Amino acid sequence: MNLSKQIKENRKKMSLSQEELAEKAYVTRQTISNWENDKSYPDINSLIILSSLFNISIDELVKGDVDTMREYVSNEVINKFQKMGVLYAIGLVIAVVSIAPLFMFFRWTGMVIWFVYFILVMMLALKIEKFKKEHDVQTYKEIVAFMDGKKLDEIQKATEKGKRPYQKIFYAIISALIGFTVTYLLLVLLMG
């Protein structure tokens, strides 16, 4: 993509090291290196800071990258991501519903079977997170939205929502509570 070259060229025009640019852009030197080597992509806030520092428009900074991002996000990545999401949701529902019957009919052997299945579902969840990180799905969506004229406030809200670290823990706890409640109710119904 062109952005990596743009960042590197503009940084050198300003006679800045990666570390100096990192300080001005409020990121780490490693982040600048990743941007310049196409390992990751800056989020919309970083793009705004970079365009301001380099005194060029965001359009100039990202040039043809937005069309490439739009195509990438809308096709291959989204389809694969959606398929993985559906598989994960189905797998999680099966895990929650199957624990009581497995325990009821197979006792401890059933619990071992369920535990192995649950580990596989969690591995899929980790694969989904890794996939999102590798493909910068969220970052690309933000940039495309910004270039399509959406307000930064809307984009920032979505970004901040996704950055809250307690959210994933909260969702995991809620899911576990629902799972245990459903399991308990199934056990009571099957044994009672």
C-alpha positions in Angstrom: 0.0 0.0 0.0 1.1 3.6 -0.6 0.6 4.8 3.0 3.7 3.1 4.3 5.8 4.9 1.6 4.1 8.2 2.3 4.8 8.0 6.0 8.5 7.0 5.5 9.0 9.7 2.8 7.3 12.5 4.8 9.2 11.5 7.9 12.5 11.7 6.1 11.5 15.1 4.5 11.0 16.4 8.0 14.4 14.8 9.0 12.7 12.9 11.8 13.7 9.6 13.2 11.0 6.9 13.8 11.3 7.7 17.5 10.8 11.4 17.0 7.8 10.9 14.8 6.4 8.4 17.3 6.6 11.1 20.1 4.8 13.6 17.9 2.1 11.1 16.9 1.7 9.7 20.4 2.6 6.2 19.5 5.6 3.9 20.0 8.6 3.7 17.7 7.6 0.1 17.0 4.2 1.3 15.8 5.9 3.7 13.3 8.1 0.9 12.1 5.1 -1.4 11.6 3.3 1.4 9.6 6.3 1.9 7.4 6.8 -1.8 6.8 3.1 -2.5 6.0 2.7 -4.7 9.1 -0.1 -2.6 10.5 -2.2 0.4 9.6 -2.8 3.6 11.6 -6.2 4.2 13.0 -8.2 7.3 11.9 -7.0 9.4 14.8 -3.4 8.6 14.0 -4.0 9.4 10.3 -5.4 12.8 11.3 -2.3 13.5 13.5 0.1 12.3 10.7 -1.7 14.5 8.0 -1.4 17.5 10.4 2.3 16.8 11.1 3.2 16.3 7.5 1.0 19.3 6.5 -0.9 17.3 3.8 -4.5 16.1 3.5 -5.6 12.7 4.5 -6.6 12.1 0.9 -3.0 12.8 -0.1 -1.7 10.6 2.7 -3.7 7.5 1.9 -4.1 8.1 -1.9 -5.3 4.9 -3.6 -5.3 2.9 -0.3 -8.9 3.7 0.5 -10.3 1.9 -2.6 -8.1 -1.1 -1.8 -9.3 -1.1 1.8 -12.9 -0.8 0.7 -12.5 -3.8 -1.6 -10.6 -5.8 1.0 -13.0 -5.1 3.8 -16.1 -5.6 1.8 -15.2 -8.9 0.2 -12.7 -11.5 1.3 -12.2 -10.5 4.9 -15.8 -9.8 5.9 -17.1 -13.1 4.4 -14.5 -15.2 6.2 -15.0 -13.2 9.4 -18.8 -13.7 9.2 -18.4 -17.5 8.6 -16.1 -17.8 11.6 -18.5 -15.8 13.7 -21.4 -18.0 12.8 -19.4 -21.1 13.5 -18.4 -19.7 16.9 -21.9 -18.8 17.9 -23.3 -22.2 17.0 -20.4 -23.9 18.8 -21.0 -21.8 21.9 -24.7 -22.6 21.9 -24.0 -26.3 21.5 -21.5 -26.2 24.3 -24.0 -24.6 26.7 -26.9 -26.9 25.8 -24.9 -30.1 25.7 -23.2 -30.1 29.1 -26.2 -31.3 31.0 -27.2 -34.2 28.7 -23.6 -35.3 28.4 -23.2 -35.4 32.2 -26.6 -37.0 32.6 -26.0 -39.9 30.2 -22.2 -40.4 30.3 -21.3 -38.9 33.7 -17.6 -38.1 33.9 -16.8 -39.4 30.4 -19.4 -36.9 29.1 -17.7 -34.1 31.0 -14.4 -35.0 29.4 -16.0 -35.0 26.0 -17.7 -31.6 26.7 -14.4 -30.2 28.0 -12.5 -31.2 24.8 -15.3 -29.7 22.7 -15.3 -26.5 24.8 -11.5 -26.1 24.3 -12.1 -26.4 20.5 -14.7 -23.7 20.6 -12.4 -21.4 22.6 -9.6 -22.1 20.1 -11.9 -20.9 17.4 -12.6 -17.7 19.4 -8.8 -17.1 19.7 -8.5 -17.7 15.9 -11.2 -15.0 15.3 -9.3 -12.5 17.5 -6.0 -13.3 15.8 -7.7 -12.9 12.4 -9.1 -9.5 13.3 -5.7 -8.3 14.5 -3.8 -9.6 11.5 -6.2 -8.1 9.0 -6.7 -4.7 10.7 -10.4 -5.1 10.0 -11.5 -2.4 12.5 -8.9 0.1 11.4 -9.8 -0.3 7.7 -13.5 0.1 8.5 -12.8 3.3 10.4 -10.8 4.8 7.6 -13.3 3.9 4.9 -16.1 5.3 7.1 -14.1 8.6 7.5 -13.4 8.9 3.8 -17.1 8.3 3.1 -17.9 11.4 5.1 -19.0 10.0 8.5 -18.2 12.2 11.5 -15.2 11.5 13.5 -17.4 11.5 16.6 -19.3 8.4 15.3 -16.0 6.7 14.4 -14.4 7.5 17.7 -17.4 6.1 19.6 -17.2 2.8 17.8 -13.4 2.7 18.3 -13.6 3.5 22.0 -16.3 1.0 22.5 -14.0 -1.7 21.0 -11.0 -0.6 23.0 -12.6 -0.9 26.5 -10.7 -3.8 28.0 -13.3 -4.6 30.6 -15.9 -5.3 27.9 -14.5 -8.7 26.8 -14.2 -9.8 30.4 -17.7 -8.6 31.2 -19.1 -10.5 28.2 -17.2 -13.6 29.2 -18.6 -13.4 32.8 -22.2 -12.8 31.5 -21.8 -15.7 29.0 -20.5 -18.0 31.8 -23.4 -17.0 34.1 -26.0 -17.7 31.4 -24.3 -21.0 30.5 -24.2 -22.1 34.2 -27.9 -21.1 34.6 -29.0 -23.0 31.6 -26.9 -26.0 32.6 -28.3 -25.9 36.1 -31.9 -25.7 34.8 -31.3 -28.6 32.4 -29.8 -30.7 35.2 -32.8 -30.0 37.4 -35.3 -30.8 34.7 -33.5 -34.0 33.6 -32.9 -35.3 37.2 -36.1 -34.1 38.7 
